[in-house]
């Protein structure tokens, strides 16, 4: 099957476009993988002390993790409040 010159140019253009798209997908995939690995590396491990932080309680008061350190286990519950 013979292709016209115009159809060959179109196929070459599509081929270049596909290669460019593949490069972008690979680079983005590597970036996302590296970002995830970096986040995993800096997370706390089981048994390690939690980093210092403060959060607002449902009562409006600010609760600090230091207030509970060494006294009792702390369980964080994140939920979406209905508005």
Biotite code that builds the C-alpha atoms (Angstrom):
import biotite.structure as struc

atoms = struc.array([
    struc.Atom([0.000, 0.000, 0.000], chain_id="A", res_id=1, res_name="UNK", atom_name="CA", element="C"),
    struc.Atom([1.438, 3.319, -1.016], chain_id="A", res_id=2, res_name="UNK", atom_name="CA", element="C"),
    struc.Atom([0.863, 6.508, 0.921], chain_id="A", res_id=3, res_name="UNK", atom_name="CA", element="C"),
    struc.Atom([0.803, 9.937, -0.573], chain_id="A", res_id=4, res_name="UNK", atom_name="CA", element="C"),
    struc.Atom([3.419, 12.438, 0.484], chain_id="A", res_id=5, res_name="UNK", atom_name="CA", element="C"),
    struc.Atom([0.818, 14.349, 2.517], chain_id="A", res_id=6, res_name="UNK", atom_name="CA", element="C"),
    struc.Atom([-0.331, 11.246, 4.373], chain_id="A", res_id=7, res_name="UNK", atom_name="CA", element="C"),
    struc.Atom([3.303, 10.284, 5.140], chain_id="A", res_id=8, res_name="UNK", atom_name="CA", element="C"),
    struc.Atom([3.936, 13.754, 6.578], chain_id="A", res_id=9, res_name="UNK", atom_name="CA", element="C"),
    struc.Atom([0.802, 13.439, 8.662], chain_id="A", res_id=10, res_name="UNK", atom_name="CA", element="C"),
    struc.Atom([1.954, 10.039, 9.959], chain_id="A", res_id=11, res_name="UNK", atom_name="CA", element="C"),
    struc.Atom([5.382, 11.477, 10.810], chain_id="A", res_id=12, res_name="UNK", atom_name="CA", element="C"),
    struc.Atom([3.748, 14.391, 12.631], chain_id="A", res_id=13, res_name="UNK", atom_name="CA", element="C"),
    struc.Atom([1.512, 12.011, 14.579], chain_id="A", res_id=14, res_name="UNK", atom_name="CA", element="C"),
    struc.Atom([4.520, 9.893, 15.398], chain_id="A", res_id=15, res_name="UNK", atom_name="CA", element="C"),
    struc.Atom([6.445, 12.916, 16.726], chain_id="A", res_id=16, res_name="UNK", atom_name="CA", element="C"),
    struc.Atom([3.378, 14.014, 18.657], chain_id="A", res_id=17, res_name="UNK", atom_name="CA", element="C"),
    struc.Atom([3.011, 10.550, 20.180], chain_id="A", res_id=18, res_name="UNK", atom_name="CA", element="C"),
    struc.Atom([6.682, 10.448, 21.196], chain_id="A", res_id=19, res_name="UNK", atom_name="CA", element="C"),
    struc.Atom([6.400, 13.885, 22.780], chain_id="A", res_id=20, res_name="UNK", atom_name="CA", element="C"),
    struc.Atom([3.262, 12.846, 24.648], chain_id="A", res_id=21, res_name="UNK", atom_name="CA", element="C"),
    struc.Atom([4.963, 9.668, 25.854], chain_id="A", res_id=22, res_name="UNK", atom_name="CA", element="C"),
    struc.Atom([7.947, 11.680, 27.119], chain_id="A", res_id=23, res_name="UNK", atom_name="CA", element="C"),
    struc.Atom([5.638, 14.016, 29.037], chain_id="A", res_id=24, res_name="UNK", atom_name="CA", element="C"),
    struc.Atom([3.756, 11.087, 30.591], chain_id="A", res_id=25, res_name="UNK", atom_name="CA", element="C"),
    struc.Atom([6.998, 9.361, 31.615], chain_id="A", res_id=26, res_name="UNK", atom_name="CA", element="C"),
    struc.Atom([8.444, 12.551, 33.127], chain_id="A", res_id=27, res_name="UNK", atom_name="CA", element="C"),
    struc.Atom([5.226, 13.265, 35.041], chain_id="A", res_id=28, res_name="UNK", atom_name="CA", element="C"),
    struc.Atom([5.137, 9.664, 36.256], chain_id="A", res_id=29, res_name="UNK", atom_name="CA", element="C"),
    struc.Atom([8.705, 9.917, 37.524], chain_id="A", res_id=30, res_name="UNK", atom_name="CA", element="C"),
    struc.Atom([7.909, 13.216, 39.245], chain_id="A", res_id=31, res_name="UNK", atom_name="CA", element="C"),
    struc.Atom([4.833, 11.797, 40.985], chain_id="A", res_id=32, res_name="UNK", atom_name="CA", element="C"),
    struc.Atom([6.776, 8.709, 42.050], chain_id="A", res_id=33, res_name="UNK", atom_name="CA", element="C"),
    struc.Atom([9.627, 10.822, 43.426], chain_id="A", res_id=34, res_name="UNK", atom_name="CA", element="C"),
    struc.Atom([7.216, 13.120, 45.271], chain_id="A", res_id=35, res_name="UNK", atom_name="CA", element="C"),
    struc.Atom([5.454, 10.139, 46.840], chain_id="A", res_id=36, res_name="UNK", atom_name="CA", element="C"),
    struc.Atom([8.740, 8.561, 47.856], chain_id="A", res_id=37, res_name="UNK", atom_name="CA", element="C"),
    struc.Atom([9.859, 11.843, 49.419], chain_id="A", res_id=38, res_name="UNK", atom_name="CA", element="C"),
    struc.Atom([6.635, 12.131, 51.385], chain_id="A", res_id=39, res_name="UNK", atom_name="CA", element="C"),
    struc.Atom([6.979, 8.539, 52.566], chain_id="A", res_id=40, res_name="UNK", atom_name="CA", element="C"),
    struc.Atom([10.582, 9.110, 53.647], chain_id="A", res_id=41, res_name="UNK", atom_name="CA", element="C"),
    struc.Atom([9.692, 12.059, 55.902], chain_id="A", res_id=42, res_name="UNK", atom_name="CA", element="C"),
    struc.Atom([6.685, 10.518, 57.637], chain_id="A", res_id=43, res_name="UNK", atom_name="CA", element="C"),
    struc.Atom([6.857, 9.330, 61.224], chain_id="A", res_id=44, res_name="UNK", atom_name="CA", element="C"),
    struc.Atom([7.448, 5.662, 61.823], chain_id="A", res_id=45, res_name="UNK", atom_name="CA", element="C"),
    struc.Atom([5.486, 3.603, 64.372], chain_id="A", res_id=46, res_name="UNK", atom_name="CA", element="C"),
    struc.Atom([6.912, 4.118, 67.842], chain_id="A", res_id=47, res_name="UNK", atom_name="CA", element="C"),
    struc.Atom([8.451, 7.510, 67.051], chain_id="A", res_id=48, res_name="UNK", atom_name="CA", element="C"),
    struc.Atom([7.135, 10.578, 68.870], chain_id="A", res_id=49, res_name="UNK", atom_name="CA", element="C"),
    struc.Atom([4.669, 12.647, 66.881], chain_id="A", res_id=50, res_name="UNK", atom_name="CA", element="C"),
    struc.Atom([5.876, 16.044, 65.691], chain_id="A", res_id=51, res_name="UNK", atom_name="CA", element="C"),
    struc.Atom([4.625, 19.057, 67.630], chain_id="A", res_id=52, res_name="UNK", atom_name="CA", element="C"),
    struc.Atom([1.332, 20.382, 66.298], chain_id="A", res_id=53, res_name="UNK", atom_name="CA", element="C"),
    struc.Atom([-1.803, 22.158, 67.460], chain_id="A", res_id=54, res_name="UNK", atom_name="CA", element="C"),
    struc.Atom([-5.340, 21.771, 66.123], chain_id="A", res_id=55, res_name="UNK", atom_name="CA", element="C"),
    struc.Atom([-8.663, 23.405, 66.932], chain_id="A", res_id=56, res_name="UNK", atom_name="CA", element="C"),
    struc.Atom([-11.027, 21.175, 68.911], chain_id="A", res_id=57, res_name="UNK", atom_name="CA", element="C"),
    struc.Atom([-14.755, 20.989, 68.222], chain_id="A", res_id=58, res_name="UNK", atom_name="CA", element="C"),
    struc.Atom([-15.217, 23.219, 71.285], chain_id="A", res_id=59, res_name="UNK", atom_name="CA", element="C"),
    struc.Atom([-13.138, 25.968, 69.678], chain_id="A", res_id=60, res_name="UNK", atom_name="CA", element="C"),
    struc.Atom([-10.161, 25.531, 72.002], chain_id="A", res_id=61, res_name="UNK", atom_name="CA", element="C"),
    struc.Atom([-6.691, 24.852, 70.615], chain_id="A", res_id=62, res_name="UNK", atom_name="CA", element="C"),
    struc.Atom([-5.346, 21.435, 71.548], chain_id="A", res_id=63, res_name="UNK", atom_name="CA", element="C"),
    struc.Atom([-1.602, 20.748, 71.433], chain_id="A", res_id=64, res_name="UNK", atom_name="CA", element="C"),
    struc.Atom([-0.095, 17.294, 71.227], chain_id="A", res_id=65, res_name="UNK", atom_name="CA", element="C"),
    struc.Atom([2.416, 18.295, 73.924], chain_id="A", res_id=66, res_name="UNK", atom_name="CA", element="C"),
    struc.Atom([-0.486, 18.507, 76.391], chain_id="A", res_id=67, res_name="UNK", atom_name="CA", element="C"),
    struc.Atom([-0.945, 14.728, 76.071], chain_id="A", res_id=68, res_name="UNK", atom_name="CA", element="C"),
    struc.Atom([2.652, 13.579, 75.618], chain_id="A", res_id=69, res_name="UNK", atom_name="CA", element="C"),
    struc.Atom([3.420, 10.812, 78.127], chain_id="A", res_id=70, res_name="UNK", atom_name="CA", element="C"),
    struc.Atom([-0.089, 10.889, 79.641], chain_id="A", res_id=71, res_name="UNK", atom_name="CA", element="C"),
    struc.Atom([-2.420, 9.005, 77.326], chain_id="A", res_id=72, res_name="UNK", atom_name="CA", element="C"),
    struc.Atom([-2.613, 7.782, 73.743], chain_id="A", res_id=73, res_name="UNK", atom_name="CA", element="C"),
    struc.Atom([-3.781, 10.326, 71.199], chain_id="A", res_id=74, res_name="UNK", atom_name="CA", element="C"),
    struc.Atom([-6.138, 9.323, 68.396], chain_id="A", res_id=75, res_name="UNK", atom_name="CA", element="C"),
    struc.Atom([-6.703, 11.787, 65.582], chain_id="A", res_id=76, res_name="UNK", atom_name="CA", element="C"),
    struc.Atom([-10.061, 11.630, 63.837], chain_id="A", res_id=77, res_name="UNK", atom_name="CA", element="C"),
    struc.Atom([-10.508, 13.679, 60.695], chain_id="A", res_id=78, res_name="UNK", atom_name="CA", element="C"),
    struc.Atom([-14.040, 14.019, 59.403], chain_id="A", res_id=79, res_name="UNK", atom_name="CA", element="C"),
    struc.Atom([-15.917, 16.261, 57.045], chain_id="A", res_id=80, res_name="UNK", atom_name="CA", element="C"),
    struc.Atom([-18.308, 18.450, 58.947], chain_id="A", res_id=81, res_name="UNK", atom_name="CA", element="C"),
    struc.Atom([-21.743, 18.981, 57.452], chain_id="A", res_id=82, res_name="UNK", atom_name="CA", element="C"),
    struc.Atom([-22.354, 22.619, 56.657], chain_id="A", res_id=83, res_name="UNK", atom_name="CA", element="C"),
])
